[in-house]
Amino acid sequence: MTTIGHLCKKSSVGGMAIDDDARKAARANPTTDLSLADVRDSMRASRDPRAERTRQAILEAVESLDVQMADEATVSGIVRAAGISRSSFYTHFSGIDELALTMLARAFDEIGSGDLALRQARGMTGAAAARAALDRLTQHLDEHRGLYVSVFGLPATSQAFGQAVTLYAEHAMETFALLTGVPAGLDLPTVATYIAGGTLTVLSAWLRSDAPAPREEVVALLFAQLPAWLAAPSGIDRA
């Protein structure tokens, strides 16, 4: 039987160093970093199809990397796979951290939409929807294990991990707002952060494990920790 303690005991302590080329550049030349930040903001707001193609090529390059090839979860490995220059990469992303968080935000959007659709479907229980959402999240992280281990490192010291928890909590709050059976008096932002932080901490330990448990066991473990009202049969207001 897989337990939280079991996952953490098998987890490798070292992890991998976060690719911080952009942060080194910032320390070396703050003025240049500010300029790059302005350029990145402009590119995100741009409707230029060339900019969108480059961003998509970067994301597809990450998708193409072998999940076990952790050494490729670097800017150098990604730009090789995408067929672009390092300067093009840094025009769109400040580093590996921002790239991973962009991918995770997209995954949360898709998972949230799927969760909502399942909860609105007739005959679908909240429990089934919650389990499906956890399964999709676990699958996404597993498929990009090298990238997320590289970025999350040890949760207690990773800034990117904290930002990932915030993203997860925001999506959890959107789900809470639609549920009909939420107990009165709960501090929902705290509950959302608790669920997000706990789930991602367990998944981070699982990703770093030298002998990871089967994904189905991890999903079952995480599902068992959810509050009963989140998996209640009545689920969502369909009106």
N, C-alpha and C positions, 0 to 999 in steps of 0.2 A: 504493500500500500504506500502510495506517495504522500508525504507530509511536507509542510513548509520547512520544518527543520531538516528533513531529508534532502530537500532541494538545496538548501543553503550549505549543508555540510559537504555536498559533492561539488560545490561551486569553486572554480579556480579563483584564487585571490588576486592574481596579478592582472588579469584582463589584458587590455591593450591600450597603448597610449593614444590619446585623442589627437587627431591631426590638427595642429594649431598653427600652421603656416601663416594664416591670416592674422592671428593674434600677435605672432612674432613681428610681422610686418607693421602692425599698428604700433607696437612698442618702439620699433626702430624709426618710424616716421609717422607721427600722429596726424600730420596735415594730409599726407597722402591717403591715410585710412579714411579720414573724413570725406575726402573727395570720392573715394571708391564707394563709400556708403551712400553718398548722394547719387552716384551713377546707378547703384543697385536699386535704389528707391525709384529712380526714373524708369529703369528697365521694367520693374514690376508693374508700374502704372501704364507702360506703353502698350499700344495695341499692334505694334509692329510684328507681323507674322514671323520675321526673321528672329526676333528676340524670343518669341514663344517656341520656335523650332529648336533653338539652342537649349533652352531650359528643358524641353521635352527630350532632347538627345541626351542630356545629362541624366535625367531621371531614368530613361531607358537603359543607359549604360549601367546604372546601379542595378537595375532589374536583371541585366545580363550576367552580372558577376556571380560566380559560384558561391553559394551561401557559406561554404566551409573555407573559402579562400580569404581568410581574414586579412592577409597582407595586402589584398587588393582594395580594401576599404580605406583608401587614401585618395587624396586629390590626384596624385600621379597615376594610380591605377584607373581612376574614373575617366580622366581626360584621355588616356590611351584608348579606353573602350569607346568613348564618345567621339573620338577623332577631332578633338578641339584642343586649343591651347590652354595653359594654366590661366593666362590673363582673361580668356573668355569665361572660364569657370568662375573666377573671382569677380567678374562683372555681374554675375547672376547670384552668387552665393558667397557669404563671408567665409565659409569653410565647411568642413564635413558636418559640423554640428547643425548648421542652418539647413543644409541639404537633408539630413535625416529628419529634422523636425518638420520640414516641408512635406516629406513623404508620409510621415506619421499623421500630420494634419489631414492630408488627403485620405488616408486610410480611415481615420476617425469619421470623416464626412461620409464615406461610403458605408461604414459600419453603422453609423447613426441612422442613415436613410433606410438601410436594410432592417434595422431593429424596429424603426417606426412602422415600416410596411408590414412586418410580421405581427406586431402588436395590434395593428388595425385589421388584420385578416380574421375573418370569421373562423372560429374553431381553433385558433392558435392561442396557446396559453402564454402568459408572461414568462413562465419558467422556460419554455422552449425558445422564446425570443432572446432572453437573457443568456442562455447557454449558447445559442447560435452566435451572438455578438462576441462572447468570450472566445469561441472557437475561431472566428474570423480574425480577431486581434492576435491570438496566439499564432495562427498560421502566417499572418503578415510578418510578425517579428521573426518567426522561424525561417521564413524564406529569405530574410535579409539579416541573418544572424551576425555575420561578420561586421556589417555596418553598425548595427545597434550595440553590439558589445564594444566596438571601438568608441562609440559616442557616449554611451551611458557609463562605461567604466564601473566604478563603485558608486552606487546611488548616493551615498552620504556626501561625496565630494564632487559630483558631476552637476554642473550648472544646466547642461542640456537635459539631464534627468528631471530636474525640478521644473523645467519648462514643459517637458512631456507630461508631467503630472498635472500641470495647469491646463494643458490642452484637453486631457482626458476628463478632468473635473468639469470643465466648461460643457463638454458634450453630455456628461452625466446630468448636469443641471437641466439641460434642454429636455432630456428624457423625463426627469422628475416632474417638470412643469406640465407634462401631458398625462401623468398617471392619476388615477382616481382614488387609489387606496393609500396614499402617503399619510402616515400618522401625523396628527396635529402636534405642533410644538417642537418639531425637529429643526435643528439648525442645518438646513440642507446644504449650504456651501461647505460646512465642515464635513458632513456625511459624504459629499461628492469627493472632497479632497482625500478623505480617509479611504474610500473605495479605490480611487485612482492611484494613490500612493502605495497602498497595500498590494494591489494587483500588479503594478509595474515593478515593485520591489521583488515580488515572487518571480515574475517573468524574467527580470534581469538576472536573478540567481540561476534560473533554469537555462538561460542563454549562455551563461558563463560556465555551466556545468561540464565537467570532463566526461560524464556519462549521463546525458539528459534522459529524464523519464519520458515515456511516450506522451505525445501531445494530448491524447484523450484523457490521460490521468491528470495532467496539469489543469485542463479545462474543468474536469470534475472537482478537483481540489478548490479551484477559484470559485466555481459556482456554489460550492457548499458554504463559502464565507459570505455570500450576499445576504442582505436583510430579506426577510420573508416577503415584505410588501413589494419589493422590487421584482419578485418573481411570482406575484399573486396572479391567480387565474383571471380575475376581472381586468387587470392590466390597464387599458387605456380608454379614454372617453372617445367613442367613435362618432359622436354627434357632429 
